[in-house]
Amino acid sequence: MKKGLFFLVALCAYLLYTPVPEGITEPLRYRTLVAGTKLIDLVARCKDLIWPNAPNDMTTFRHAMDMTVIGLSDTKTGSNFKARVTYFDGVKVRLYEPIEKSSSLLPGFIYYHGGGFCIGSTEFYDGVTRQIADDLNAVVISVDYRLSPEHPFPAPFEDCLKASEWFISHAEEFGVDASRIGIGGDSAGGYLTSLVTQFLVMKNVQTKVQMLIYPATPLLDTATPGFQKYQHEFGNGGTLSLPFIARFYLYHILGSKNPEFEELFIQNNHLSPSMKETEFVKKYINHSLIPENMRSPSFYKGPTDPKTGSEAMWKEIEKVCLDSRFNAFQNLPMKGLPPAYIVTCGFDSIRDEGILYGEALKASGVGVTWKHYESAFHGIFWMEPIVSFDLGAKMRREALDFVKTLL
């Protein structure tokens, strides 16, 4: 009995202890969110020890997420849209259409959910995508792209491009004006938004706006000021730590675990020294592009030594990292891209990814609206039934107000 009580107390202490830096929004709710994430991660790791030949630890995360949306309805009180699952060119999507058919064509919006290419689903994001439909009065498709590690790169990108292209070309069948369609996503979905938008332009398919919510771009540098700030404040905790990113990153690129490569990624040694010295990296992954007030000497120690790196790891990941379907910087400069709305958060390890991509877009002549929420953290844009955040609601409202002006 005493041992059981001790174990329970120790477990609660582990789950509830997390660094909560001064200035972060809604700290109690934040602590609850992180505790839930840590519990799922703990179960996943225990399962890995007990069942070493399990398909992968991501299945535990997915099952936990699925439990939160059991009994999800196609309609919701107060919403003017109904949802249904269908397939666009073989890709599963969740489609939101008006309950009362409109007499005129509506705008459309395409959304790609976050989750590091490994977790997440259209059902899990129903709160976000339903709000998008209602606030924009638009037909919305949420793409249920295939996930890694079972379906590594380029499967998620291919699914998103294929479903989006099909929807745009068949827009009128769904009561949508094809000239009034926007695209957006958060985290990995923001990254997919940047890529799909580029490839649609290459195919002479125009969209009105790209909404990039704390996008995860190629992650060629894991020692940017944003990463250093996060490490200083959270260590390996918080909502998006480096070890967590490393796991997702390699699952997406390689389709399997590689503890040695994960450690190299964490140390910012996943590129070779010669790659770090290229003009490409110097141009696009330039720390001086980050505003000076976001490079405080209290945490920022400057770029890592470019002479460090791993030839062995770079040899394994180079082909993917420089593929234009993976690396949005590869296609720049590019003409014809729609205006971009980019959101970044102060307590987010990948804060600088959005800033750097925004600077690259501006250099290409793209109109960029950058909105930074200093007290926000990675994941806050998403809304779910257990923990939701007032600042997240404000972020969604402001993003959709901007999108509405372009649709």
C-alpha positions in Angstrom: 0.0 0.0 0.0 2.8 2.4 1.0 4.8 1.5 -2.1 1.7 2.1 -4.3 1.1 5.5 -2.7 4.7 6.5 -3.1 4.6 5.6 -6.7 1.4 7.6 -7.3 2.9 10.6 -5.6 6.1 10.3 -7.6 4.1 10.0 -10.8 2.0 13.1 -10.0 5.2 15.0 -9.1 6.8 14.0 -12.4 3.8 14.9 -14.5 3.1 18.2 -12.8 6.6 19.5 -12.6 7.6 21.5 -15.6 9.4 24.8 -15.9 6.9 27.6 -16.4 8.9 30.7 -17.4 7.7 34.1 -16.3 5.5 35.7 -18.9 4.0 32.6 -20.4 0.3 32.9 -20.9 -2.2 31.1 -18.6 0.4 29.1 -16.7 -1.9 26.7 -14.8 -3.6 25.6 -18.0 -0.2 25.3 -19.7 1.0 23.0 -16.9 -2.1 20.8 -17.3 -1.4 20.5 -21.0 2.2 19.6 -20.5 1.3 17.0 -17.9 -1.0 15.3 -20.3 1.7 15.3 -23.0 4.3 13.9 -20.5 1.9 11.1 -19.5 1.3 10.0 -23.0 5.1 10.1 -23.7 5.7 8.1 -20.5 3.2 5.4 -21.6 4.8 5.3 -25.1 8.3 4.8 -23.7 7.1 2.1 -21.2 5.4 0.3 -24.1 8.6 0.5 -26.0 10.4 -1.2 -23.2 7.8 -3.9 -22.6 7.1 -4.5 -26.3 10.4 -3.6 -28.1 9.1 -4.9 -31.5 6.0 -2.6 -31.4 5.4 -0.9 -34.7 6.4 2.5 -33.2 5.8 4.8 -30.2 3.6 7.1 -32.2 0.7 4.7 -32.1 0.3 5.4 -28.4 0.1 9.1 -29.0 -2.4 8.6 -31.8 -4.6 6.3 -29.7 -4.6 8.8 -26.9 -5.7 11.6 -29.3 -8.4 9.4 -30.8 -9.9 8.9 -27.3 -10.6 12.7 -27.0 -12.7 12.7 -30.2 -14.8 9.5 -29.6 -18.4 10.3 -30.6 -17.4 13.3 -32.6 -20.6 14.6 -34.4 -20.8 15.8 -38.0 -22.8 18.8 -36.7 -22.3 21.1 -33.7 -24.7 23.4 -31.8 -24.1 26.9 -33.0 -22.2 25.9 -36.2 -23.7 26.5 -39.6 -21.6 23.8 -41.2 -21.8 20.0 -41.3 -18.8 17.7 -41.7 -18.3 14.5 -43.7 -15.4 12.3 -44.6 -14.7 11.7 -48.2 -11.8 11.2 -50.6 -10.3 13.6 -53.1 -8.2 11.8 -55.7 -7.8 8.9 -53.3 -6.8 11.1 -50.3 -9.0 11.1 -47.2 -10.3 14.6 -46.2 -12.9 16.0 -43.8 -15.2 18.3 -45.7 -17.2 21.1 -44.1 -20.2 22.3 -46.1 -23.0 24.7 -45.2 -26.1 23.1 -43.6 -28.2 25.6 -45.6 -27.0 25.6 -49.2 -25.9 29.1 -50.4 -27.4 30.7 -53.4 -24.0 32.0 -54.4 -20.5 30.5 -54.6 -18.6 30.6 -51.3 -14.9 31.0 -50.7 -12.9 27.8 -49.9 -10.1 27.0 -47.4 -7.7 24.1 -47.3 -6.2 23.1 -43.9 -3.3 20.9 -43.0 -3.1 19.8 -39.4 0.0 19.8 -37.2 1.7 16.9 -35.4 5.2 16.6 -36.7 4.1 14.5 -39.6 3.6 11.6 -37.1 0.5 12.4 -35.1 -2.7 14.4 -35.4 -5.9 13.8 -37.5 -8.7 15.8 -39.1 -11.0 14.6 -36.3 -8.6 15.9 -33.6 -8.6 19.3 -35.4 -12.3 19.5 -35.8 -12.6 22.4 -33.4 -10.1 24.5 -35.5 -11.4 23.6 -38.9 -15.1 24.0 -37.9 -14.3 27.5 -36.6 -12.5 28.3 -39.9 -15.6 27.3 -41.8 -18.0 29.4 -39.6 -15.8 32.5 -39.3 -14.9 32.6 -43.0 -18.3 31.3 -44.1 -16.3 29.1 -46.4 -16.3 25.5 -47.5 -13.3 23.9 -45.8 -11.4 20.7 -46.4 -9.0 19.3 -43.8 -6.6 16.8 -45.3 -6.0 13.6 -43.5 -2.6 13.0 -45.0 -0.7 9.8 -44.3 1.6 9.9 -41.3 5.2 8.9 -40.6 7.0 6.7 -39.8 4.7 4.3 -41.7 4.5 6.8 -44.6 7.7 8.9 -44.5 8.6 11.8 -46.9 7.2 12.5 -49.4 3.9 10.9 -48.6 2.4 13.7 -46.4 3.4 16.4 -49.0 2.1 14.3 -51.9 -1.3 13.7 -50.2 -1.7 17.4 -49.4 -0.8 18.5 -52.9 -3.0 15.9 -54.6 -6.1 16.6 -52.5 -5.7 20.4 -52.8 -5.2 20.4 -56.5 -8.3 18.2 -57.0 -10.4 20.3 -54.7 -9.5 23.5 -56.5 -10.1 22.0 -60.0 -13.6 20.7 -58.8 -14.4 23.8 -56.7 -17.8 24.6 -58.3 -19.1 21.1 -57.6 -18.9 22.0 -53.9 -20.3 25.5 -54.3 -16.9 27.2 -54.1 -15.5 30.0 -56.1 -12.1 28.7 -57.3 -10.7 32.2 -57.4 -11.3 32.6 -53.7 -9.4 29.8 -52.0 -6.8 30.0 -49.2 -4.5 27.5 -47.7 -3.2 27.2 -44.1 -1.9 25.0 -41.4 -0.1 24.9 -38.1 3.4 23.5 -37.3 4.0 20.6 -39.7 0.8 21.8 -41.4 2.3 25.3 -41.8 5.4 23.7 -43.4 3.1 21.8 -45.8 1.3 25.0 -46.6 4.5 26.7 -47.7 5.4 23.8 -49.9 2.0 23.1 -51.5 1.5 26.8 -52.2 4.8 26.8 -54.1 4.0 23.7 -56.2 0.5 25.0 -57.0 2.1 28.2 -58.4 4.5 26.0 -60.5 1.3 24.3 -61.9 -0.2 27.8 -62.6 -2.8 27.2 -59.9 -3.4 30.4 -57.9 -4.6 30.7 -54.3 -5.5 33.9 -52.4 -3.5 33.5 -49.1 -1.2 31.2 -47.2 -1.7 31.1 -43.4 1.4 29.7 -41.7 0.9 29.2 -38.0 4.3 28.6 -36.2 5.5 26.7 -39.3 8.3 24.1 -39.1 10.5 24.7 -42.1 13.5 22.5 -43.0 15.2 22.7 -39.5 18.7 23.0 -40.9 19.8 24.8 -37.7 18.8 23.6 -34.3 20.8 26.4 -32.5 19.0 29.4 -33.8 18.3 32.1 -31.1 14.8 30.6 -30.7 16.1 27.2 -30.0 18.7 28.6 -27.6 16.0 30.6 -25.8 13.8 27.5 -25.5 16.6 25.4 -24.2 17.5 28.1 -21.6 13.9 28.2 -20.4 12.6 24.7 -20.7 15.5 22.3 -21.1 14.1 19.1 -22.5 10.6 20.0 -21.2 7.7 22.2 -22.6 5.5 21.4 -25.5 8.2 21.0 -28.2 11.6 20.0 -26.9 14.6 19.2 -29.1 14.5 15.5 -28.3 10.8 15.4 -29.4 11.5 17.3 -32.6 14.5 15.0 -33.4 12.2 11.9 -33.1 9.6 13.4 -35.4 12.2 14.7 -37.8 13.9 11.4 -38.4 10.7 9.4 -38.5 9.6 11.8 -41.3 12.9 11.7 -43.2 14.1 8.1 -42.6 11.0 6.3 -41.5 12.7 4.8 -38.5 14.5 5.5 -35.2 18.2 6.3 -35.1 19.3 7.3 -31.5 22.8 8.3 -32.8 21.3 10.7 -35.4 18.8 12.1 -32.9 21.7 13.1 -30.7 23.5 14.7 -33.6 20.4 16.6 -34.5 20.0 17.9 -30.9 23.6 19.1 -31.0 23.1 20.9 -34.3 25.5 18.5 -36.0 23.1 16.9 -38.5 24.6 18.9 -41.4 28.1 18.4 -42.7 30.6 21.2 -42.1 30.8 21.8 -45.8 27.0 22.2 -46.0 27.0 24.7 -43.1 29.5 26.8 -45.1 27.4 27.0 -48.3 26.0 30.3 -49.5 22.5 28.7 -49.3 22.7 28.2 -45.6 24.4 31.5 -45.0 21.7 33.3 -47.0 18.5 31.7 -45.6 19.6 30.5 -42.1 21.2 33.7 -41.0 20.8 34.6 -37.3 21.2 38.3 -38.1 17.8 38.1 -39.7 16.2 37.5 -36.3 15.3 40.9 -34.6 18.0 42.0 -32.2 15.6 42.0 -29.2 15.0 38.3 -29.8 18.7 37.6 -29.5 19.2 38.5 -25.8 22.7 37.7 -24.5 21.0 36.2 -21.4 20.4 33.0 -23.5 21.9 33.6 -27.0 25.5 32.6 -27.4 25.8 33.0 -31.1 25.8 30.4 -34.0 27.5 27.1 -33.4 30.9 26.5 -34.9 30.3 25.8 -38.6 33.3 23.4 -38.6 31.3 20.9 -36.5 28.9 18.5 -38.1 28.5 14.9 -39.3 29.4 13.8 -42.8 27.8 10.4 -42.0 24.4 11.7 -41.0 24.4 14.3 -43.8 25.0 11.6 -46.3 21.9 9.8 -45.1 19.6 12.9 -45.0 21.0 15.2 -47.7 18.8 14.0 -50.6 15.6 14.7 -48.6 16.8 17.9 -47.0 17.7 19.5 -50.3 14.6 18.1 -52.1 12.3 21.0 -53.1 9.3 19.0 -51.8 10.9 19.1 -48.3 12.8 22.4 -48.3 10.7 25.4 -49.2 13.8 27.6 -49.4 15.0 25.6 -52.4 12.3 27.1 -54.6 13.0 30.7 -53.8 13.0 33.3 -55.2 9.6 32.6 -56.8 7.1 34.9 -58.4 3.4 34.6 -58.1 3.1 33.4 -54.5 0.1 34.6 -52.6 0.4 36.9 -49.5 1.5 35.2 -46.4 0.2 35.5 -42.8 2.9 34.1 -40.4 2.4 33.6 -36.7 5.3 32.9 -34.3 5.3 32.4 -30.5 7.8 33.6 -27.9 7.9 30.3 -26.0 8.4 28.1 -29.0 11.6 26.2 -30.0 10.9 26.7 -33.7 10.0 30.4 -33.3 12.7 31.4 -35.8 11.6 29.1 -38.6 8.6 31.3 -39.3 10.7 34.5 -39.1 13.4 33.2 -41.4 10.9 31.9 -44.0 9.0 35.2 -43.8 12.3 37.1 -44.6 12.9 34.8 -47.5 9.4 35.4 -48.9 9.8 39.2 -48.5 13.1 39.0 -50.5 11.0 37.3 -53.2 8.6 40.2 -53.3 5.8 38.4 -51.4 3.6 40.4 -49.1 4.2 39.1 -45.6 2.2 40.0 -42.5 4.1 38.7 -39.4 2.2 38.4 -36.1 4.3 37.5 -33.0 2.7 36.5 -29.7 5.5 36.8 -27.1 3.6 35.0 -24.3 2.3 32.2 -26.5 3.8 28.7 -26.9 3.8 26.0 -29.6 0.5 24.3 -29.9 -1.7 27.1 -28.6 -3.5 27.7 -31.9 -5.2 24.3 -31.7 -8.3 24.0 -29.6 -9.4 20.8 -27.8 -12.1 19.8 -25.3 -9.8 19.4 -22.2 -7.6 22.4 -22.2 -8.1 25.6 -24.3 -6.4 28.9 -24.1 -7.8 32.5 -24.3 -4.7 33.6 -26.2 -5.2 30.7 -28.6 -8.7 31.9 -29.3 -7.4 35.4 -29.9 -4.7 34.1 -32.3 -7.3 32.2 -34.3 -9.6 35.1 -34.5 -6.9 37.5 -35.6 -5.6 35.1 -38.2 -9.0 34.5 -39.7 -9.9 38.2 -39.7 -6.8 38.7 -41.9 -7.6 35.8 -44.2 -11.2 37.1 -44.6 -9.9 40.3 -46.1 -8.3 38.4 -48.9 -11.0 35.9 -49.7 
